[in-house]
Amino acid sequence: MYRIGKKESDAVARIIRTGRVFRYQKDHVSQCQRFEERYAKFVGTKYALLTSSGTTAITAALVALGVGPGDEVIVPAHTYMATAISVVMAGAVPVIVDIDESITLSPAALADAIGPRTKAVIPVHM
């Protein structure tokens, strides 16, 4: 389990003391930007962007994929509400599909749920 220690609390305190606690400030590289650049390099990608939550990350991904009004996105019946809420936030309609004994999407139920307006499937693995 990760524990927050002195090093971490000192880093947060340094940011608070600067008064530059927001992401976008003129003539200032934020800690968010520093982290994104370092993390992108670490995972070997050109870009990495922080979001405020998993919900906003899923919503951003859906919008980036062009999911929106008139589209349907298949989500499992057993998941956290953020999965379906993200679909709604993108302007699409969540289609709730049964799970199987693995507690993930039932392949048979998934096949039956795919329709002409299906734009994406969000498989949530428990």
Secondary structure as a PSIPRED ss2 file (coil, helix, strand):
# PSIPRED VFORMAT (PSIPRED V4.0)

   1 M C   1.000  0.000  0.000
   2 Y C   1.000  0.000  0.000
   3 R C   1.000  0.000  0.000
   4 I C   1.000  0.000  0.000
   5 G C   1.000  0.000  0.000
   6 K H   0.000  1.000  0.000
   7 K H   0.000  1.000  0.000
   8 E H   0.000  1.000  0.000
   9 S H   0.000  1.000  0.000
  10 D H   0.000  1.000  0.000
  11 A H   0.000  1.000  0.000
  12 V H   0.000  1.000  0.000
  13 A H   0.000  1.000  0.000
  14 R H   0.000  1.000  0.000
  15 I H   0.000  1.000  0.000
  16 I H   0.000  1.000  0.000
  17 R H   0.000  1.000  0.000
  18 T H   0.000  1.000  0.000
  19 G C   1.000  0.000  0.000
  20 R C   1.000  0.000  0.000
  21 V C   1.000  0.000  0.000
  22 F C   1.000  0.000  0.000
  23 R C   1.000  0.000  0.000
  24 Y C   1.000  0.000  0.000
  25 Q C   1.000  0.000  0.000
  26 K C   1.000  0.000  0.000
  27 D C   1.000  0.000  0.000
  28 H C   1.000  0.000  0.000
  29 V C   1.000  0.000  0.000
  30 S C   1.000  0.000  0.000
  31 Q H   0.000  1.000  0.000
  32 C H   0.000  1.000  0.000
  33 Q H   0.000  1.000  0.000
  34 R H   0.000  1.000  0.000
  35 F H   0.000  1.000  0.000
  36 E H   0.000  1.000  0.000
  37 E H   0.000  1.000  0.000
  38 R H   0.000  1.000  0.000
  39 Y H   0.000  1.000  0.000
  40 A H   0.000  1.000  0.000
  41 K H   0.000  1.000  0.000
  42 F H   0.000  1.000  0.000
  43 V H   0.000  1.000  0.000
  44 G C   1.000  0.000  0.000
  45 T C   1.000  0.000  0.000
  46 K C   1.000  0.000  0.000
  47 Y C   1.000  0.000  0.000
  48 A C   1.000  0.000  0.000
  49 L C   1.000  0.000  0.000
  50 L C   1.000  0.000  0.000
  51 T C   1.000  0.000  0.000
  52 S C   1.000  0.000  0.000
  53 S C   1.000  0.000  0.000
  54 G H   0.000  1.000  0.000
  55 T H   0.000  1.000  0.000
  56 T H   0.000  1.000  0.000
  57 A H   0.000  1.000  0.000
  58 I H   0.000  1.000  0.000
  59 T H   0.000  1.000  0.000
  60 A H   0.000  1.000  0.000
  61 A H   0.000  1.000  0.000
  62 L H   0.000  1.000  0.000
  63 V H   0.000  1.000  0.000
  64 A H   0.000  1.000  0.000
  65 L C   1.000  0.000  0.000
  66 G C   1.000  0.000  0.000
  67 V C   1.000  0.000  0.000
  68 G C   1.000  0.000  0.000
  69 P C   1.000  0.000  0.000
  70 G C   1.000  0.000  0.000
  71 D C   1.000  0.000  0.000
  72 E E   0.000  0.000  1.000
  73 V E   0.000  0.000  1.000
  74 I E   0.000  0.000  1.000
  75 V E   0.000  0.000  1.000
  76 P E   0.000  0.000  1.000
  77 A C   1.000  0.000  0.000
  78 H C   1.000  0.000  0.000
  79 T C   1.000  0.000  0.000
  80 Y C   1.000  0.000  0.000
  81 M C   1.000  0.000  0.000
  82 A H   0.000  1.000  0.000
  83 T H   0.000  1.000  0.000
  84 A H   0.000  1.000  0.000
  85 I H   0.000  1.000  0.000
  86 S H   0.000  1.000  0.000
  87 V H   0.000  1.000  0.000
  88 V H   0.000  1.000  0.000
  89 M H   0.000  1.000  0.000
  90 A C   1.000  0.000  0.000
  91 G C   1.000  0.000  0.000
  92 A C   1.000  0.000  0.000
  93 V E   0.000  0.000  1.000
  94 P E   0.000  0.000  1.000
  95 V E   0.000  0.000  1.000
  96 I E   0.000  0.000  1.000
  97 V E   0.000  0.000  1.000
  98 D C   1.000  0.000  0.000
  99 I E   0.000  0.000  1.000
 100 D C   1.000  0.000  0.000
 101 E C   1.000  0.000  0.000
 102 S C   1.000  0.000  0.000
 103 I C   1.000  0.000  0.000
 104 T C   1.000  0.000  0.000
 105 L E   0.000  0.000  1.000
 106 S C   1.000  0.000  0.000
 107 P H   0.000  1.000  0.000
 108 A H   0.000  1.000  0.000
 109 A H   0.000  1.000  0.000
 110 L H   0.000  1.000  0.000
 111 A H   0.000  1.000  0.000
 112 D H   0.000  1.000  0.000
 113 A H   0.000  1.000  0.000
 114 I C   1.000  0.000  0.000
 115 G C   1.000  0.000  0.000
 116 P C   1.000  0.000  0.000
 117 R C   1.000  0.000  0.000
 118 T E   0.000  0.000  1.000
 119 K E   0.000  0.000  1.000
 120 A E   0.000  0.000  1.000
 121 V E   0.000  0.000  1.000
 122 I C   1.000  0.000  0.000
 123 P C   1.000  0.000  0.000
 124 V C   1.000  0.000  0.000
 125 H C   1.000  0.000  0.000
 126 M C   1.000  0.000  0.000
